[in-house]
Amino acid sequence: MVSDGLDRAVQCAFTRPIPKSAGAQMRYLVRQLKTTRSVAELLGISQRTVERYVKDQIRRPRPDLAQRLADAARARWQPRIRRQARRQAATSTGLVIDTRARFGFTAAPGTTDDARLRHLTLALPPAYAARLLDAQQAGATDDQLRTITAEALGEIYFRDGGRRAQALMVEYTDVERLTSSCRTSTGDRVEQAVVTERFTWRMSG
């Protein structure tokens, strides 16, 4: 999903990893959400179960709960760093998209090119990064985010910023397996394999 890819790009700016153990992740969520009841509602488990994880009376959650727990902790980790990364991408550095997908084209007056697979790694300027991040913050659906992404790819790559094929419309479908990379705030390169995501991003820098 596009939204997950955007989140992953921002997370590359984290300066510390999220807690590894289930107990540490649960204690972090309780600190963030203030009560064990709120965490229980978020994770779909009982308040008593949350309390037992907090006290390390349970150490190994079942796989589905382990995934929900890690995702919830990651989504709330280092909020200040997350805000800074989003602001930097939207105002100065932009984002980088790496995608292998099927691209088709429609150009005036109604002519089309057969769609074919392409692998693109493309830097998007801050204006498009801001559109994507603002839309995500406003609750845009993945289809809406994908539409913005297709517009960005069409403008920056296929129309070359308006210097060619100005009437060309880009269709963006059948996205395949991707890998992503980013640079953290310390300049270290982070590589991440993504098996089922539609898009992967990295912070430009």
Disulfide bonds with the S-S distance in Angstrom:
Cys12-Cys182 1.99
